[in-house]
Amino acid sequence: MSRGRLAAARDGGDAAAPPPRIKVRIESLSDLVFGLALSIGSLFLISKVPQSGQDLGLNILLFGFGFLIIVLTWLGYSRTMAVLPVEVPFALIANLLLLFLVALEPYLFYVLQTVQTPGSADAASVAYALDIGGMFLMQALLAYLVVKEEREGLHGQRPLHPVVLDRFRRLVKLDVVIGLVFAVSALPIFWVETPIGYLRLYLWSSSFLILFMGLAARRRPARDEG
């Protein structure tokens, strides 16, 4: 009788216990994908021989835009993955989706720079906007998983400092806003030529202003506390 109760209790305890998490190493793959994205962007720049000093400046400016997108994505991603175990539910899927979008970015950016007709440029810019928007939304999901894990006590490590946790909450909001800016810019109404260029391209540029304002707001409380 006692053995039966012990077995039943053990079975019940096993059923109530959460399933073990399987650890998967993805850091090496992510470093490779981000490094390749930057390298491919440089190769595309080499393949475009400038015909004048203006062309050279424009090529450098365009490369700098793509470079900033990849580097800022990598910074947010690396900081998030430093505290988020990849075995957390949905973390691996979000990682793979993010890496796919990062790997696709140099190709779409190259297509966007080389298309010759307005119709093709419209289609290429829509694809690029959705790709970058997806990158920031995937980053927002990973940062949200950090907050969720900490709130539910499932982090499995030392609790995060409240200041660090608050930064991840702000990072979620900031990435969602930037991701939505890019995603919304893919709407046809934003492919409108203005005296200073296409409206969609200036919406993309505004995302950097939003990002730097968000980073400045994130650092302000730390200075006030100090």
C-alpha positions as CSV (number, residue, x, y, z in Angstrom):
1,M,0.0,0.0,0.0
2,S,2.8,2.4,1.0
3,R,4.7,1.6,-2.2
4,G,1.6,2.3,-4.3
5,R,1.1,5.6,-2.7
6,L,4.7,6.4,-3.1
7,A,4.6,5.6,-6.8
8,A,1.4,7.6,-7.3
9,A,2.9,10.6,-5.5
10,R,6.0,10.3,-7.6
11,D,4.0,10.1,-10.8
12,G,1.9,13.0,-9.7
13,G,5.0,15.0,-8.9
14,D,6.6,14.2,-12.3
15,A,3.4,15.3,-14.0
16,A,3.3,18.6,-12.1
17,A,7.0,19.3,-12.7
18,P,7.8,21.4,-15.8
19,P,9.5,19.6,-18.6
20,P,13.3,19.9,-18.7
21,R,14.7,22.5,-21.0
22,I,17.0,21.4,-23.7
23,K,20.0,23.7,-24.2
24,V,20.8,24.7,-27.8
25,R,23.9,26.7,-28.7
26,I,23.0,29.4,-31.2
27,E,25.6,32.1,-30.4
28,S,28.1,30.9,-33.0
29,L,25.4,30.8,-35.7
30,S,24.2,34.3,-34.8
31,D,27.8,35.7,-34.9
32,L,28.3,34.1,-38.3
33,V,25.1,35.5,-39.7
34,F,25.7,39.0,-38.5
35,G,29.3,39.0,-39.7
36,L,28.3,37.7,-43.1
37,A,25.6,40.3,-43.4
38,L,28.1,43.1,-42.9
39,S,30.7,41.4,-45.2
40,I,28.1,40.9,-48.0
41,G,27.1,44.6,-47.7
42,S,30.8,45.5,-48.2
43,L,31.1,43.3,-51.2
44,F,28.0,44.9,-52.8
45,L,29.6,48.3,-52.2
46,I,32.9,47.2,-53.9
47,S,30.9,46.0,-56.9
48,K,29.5,49.5,-57.5
49,V,32.2,51.6,-59.1
50,P,31.5,55.3,-58.5
51,Q,31.5,57.5,-61.6
52,S,31.9,60.8,-59.6
53,G,32.6,62.1,-56.2
54,Q,28.8,62.5,-55.6
55,D,28.3,58.8,-56.5
56,L,31.1,57.9,-54.0
57,G,29.4,59.9,-51.2
58,L,26.0,58.4,-52.0
59,N,27.4,54.9,-51.9
60,I,29.1,55.4,-48.6
61,L,25.9,57.0,-47.2
62,L,23.8,54.0,-48.3
63,F,26.3,51.6,-47.0
64,G,26.3,53.4,-43.7
65,F,22.5,53.1,-43.5
66,G,22.6,49.4,-43.9
67,F,25.6,49.1,-41.6
68,L,23.8,51.0,-38.8
69,I,20.7,48.8,-39.2
70,I,22.8,45.6,-38.8
71,V,25.0,46.9,-36.0
72,L,22.1,48.3,-33.9
73,T,20.2,45.0,-34.4
74,W,23.3,43.1,-33.3
75,L,23.7,45.3,-30.2
76,G,20.2,44.8,-29.0
77,Y,20.2,41.1,-29.9
78,S,23.5,40.4,-28.1
79,R,22.4,42.2,-24.9
80,T,19.1,40.3,-24.9
81,M,20.7,36.9,-25.4
82,A,23.2,37.5,-22.7
83,V,20.4,37.1,-20.2
84,L,17.8,35.0,-22.1
85,P,18.4,31.2,-22.2
86,V,17.8,30.0,-25.8
87,E,15.8,27.1,-24.4
88,V,13.0,29.4,-23.2
89,P,9.8,28.6,-25.1
90,F,9.6,30.5,-28.5
91,A,13.1,31.9,-28.0
92,L,14.7,29.5,-30.5
93,I,12.0,30.2,-33.1
94,A,12.4,34.0,-32.6
95,N,16.1,33.6,-32.9
96,L,15.9,31.7,-36.2
97,L,13.4,34.1,-37.7
98,L,15.6,37.1,-36.7
99,L,18.7,35.5,-38.2
100,F,16.8,34.8,-41.4
101,L,15.7,38.4,-41.7
102,V,19.3,39.6,-40.9
103,A,20.7,37.3,-43.6
104,L,18.1,38.6,-46.1
105,E,18.8,42.3,-45.5
106,P,22.0,42.7,-47.6
107,Y,20.3,41.1,-50.6
108,L,17.2,43.3,-50.4
109,F,19.3,46.4,-49.8
110,Y,21.4,45.5,-52.9
111,V,18.2,45.0,-55.0
112,L,16.8,48.3,-53.7
113,Q,20.0,50.2,-54.8
114,T,20.2,48.5,-58.3
115,V,16.6,48.6,-59.6
116,Q,16.1,50.9,-62.5
117,T,12.3,51.5,-62.7
118,P,10.0,53.2,-60.2
119,G,7.8,50.1,-60.1
120,S,10.7,47.8,-59.2
121,A,11.9,50.3,-56.6
122,D,8.5,50.3,-55.0
123,A,8.4,46.5,-54.7
124,A,12.0,46.3,-53.5
125,S,11.4,49.0,-50.9
126,V,8.2,47.2,-49.6
127,A,10.2,44.0,-49.2
128,Y,13.0,45.9,-47.4
129,A,10.7,47.7,-45.1
130,L,8.9,44.5,-44.1
131,D,12.3,42.8,-43.6
132,I,13.7,45.5,-41.3
133,G,10.3,45.8,-39.5
134,G,10.3,42.1,-38.8
135,M,13.9,42.3,-37.4
136,F,12.9,44.9,-34.8
137,L,9.7,43.1,-34.0
138,M,11.6,39.8,-33.4
139,Q,14.0,41.8,-31.2
140,A,11.0,43.1,-29.2
141,L,9.7,39.5,-28.8
142,L,13.1,38.4,-27.4
143,A,13.2,41.3,-25.0
144,Y,9.6,40.6,-23.9
145,L,10.6,37.0,-23.2
146,V,13.3,38.3,-20.8
147,V,10.7,40.3,-19.0
148,K,8.2,37.4,-18.9
149,E,10.8,34.9,-17.7
150,E,11.8,37.3,-14.9
151,R,8.2,38.1,-13.9
152,E,7.3,34.4,-13.7
153,G,10.5,33.5,-11.9
154,L,11.7,31.1,-14.6
155,H,14.9,32.8,-15.4
156,G,16.9,30.1,-13.7
157,Q,19.8,32.5,-12.8
158,R,20.2,35.4,-10.4
159,P,17.3,37.9,-10.5
160,L,18.0,40.8,-12.9
161,H,18.6,44.2,-11.3
162,P,15.4,46.3,-11.4
163,V,17.2,48.9,-13.5
164,V,18.2,46.3,-16.1
165,L,14.7,44.9,-16.1
166,D,13.2,48.3,-16.7
167,R,15.6,48.8,-19.6
168,F,14.3,45.6,-21.2
169,R,10.7,46.9,-20.8
170,R,11.6,50.1,-22.6
171,L,13.5,48.1,-25.2
172,V,10.3,46.2,-26.0
173,K,8.4,49.4,-26.5
174,L,11.2,51.0,-28.5
175,D,11.6,48.0,-30.9
176,V,7.9,47.7,-31.4
177,V,7.6,51.4,-32.4
178,I,10.5,51.2,-34.8
179,G,9.3,47.8,-36.2
180,L,5.8,49.3,-36.8
181,V,7.3,52.4,-38.5
182,F,9.1,50.2,-41.0
183,A,6.1,47.9,-41.4
184,V,3.6,50.7,-41.9
185,S,5.9,52.4,-44.4
186,A,5.4,49.5,-46.7
187,L,1.8,50.7,-47.4
188,P,1.4,52.0,-50.9
189,I,0.3,55.5,-49.7
190,F,3.9,56.1,-48.5
191,W,5.4,55.6,-52.0
192,V,4.8,59.2,-52.7
193,E,7.5,61.5,-54.2
194,T,8.0,64.7,-52.3
195,P,10.3,67.7,-53.2
196,I,13.0,66.0,-51.0
197,G,12.5,62.4,-52.1
198,Y,10.1,59.5,-51.5
199,L,8.2,59.7,-48.2
200,R,8.8,56.0,-47.4
201,L,12.6,56.6,-47.3
202,Y,12.2,59.5,-44.9
203,L,10.0,57.4,-42.6
204,W,13.0,54.9,-42.5
205,S,15.3,57.8,-41.5
206,S,12.9,58.9,-38.7
207,S,13.4,55.5,-37.1
208,F,17.0,56.4,-36.2
209,L,15.7,59.6,-34.5
210,I,13.2,57.5,-32.5
211,L,15.9,55.0,-31.6
212,F,18.4,57.6,-30.4
213,M,15.7,59.5,-28.4
214,G,14.8,56.2,-26.8
215,L,18.4,55.5,-25.9
216,A,18.8,59.0,-24.4
217,A,15.6,58.5,-22.3
218,R,16.9,55.2,-21.1
219,R,20.2,56.7,-19.9
220,R,18.6,59.7,-18.3
221,P,17.2,57.8,-15.2
222,A,20.6,56.2,-14.6
223,R,22.3,59.7,-14.5
224,D,19.5,61.0,-12.2
225,E,20.0,58.0,-9.8
226,G,23.8,58.6,-9.8
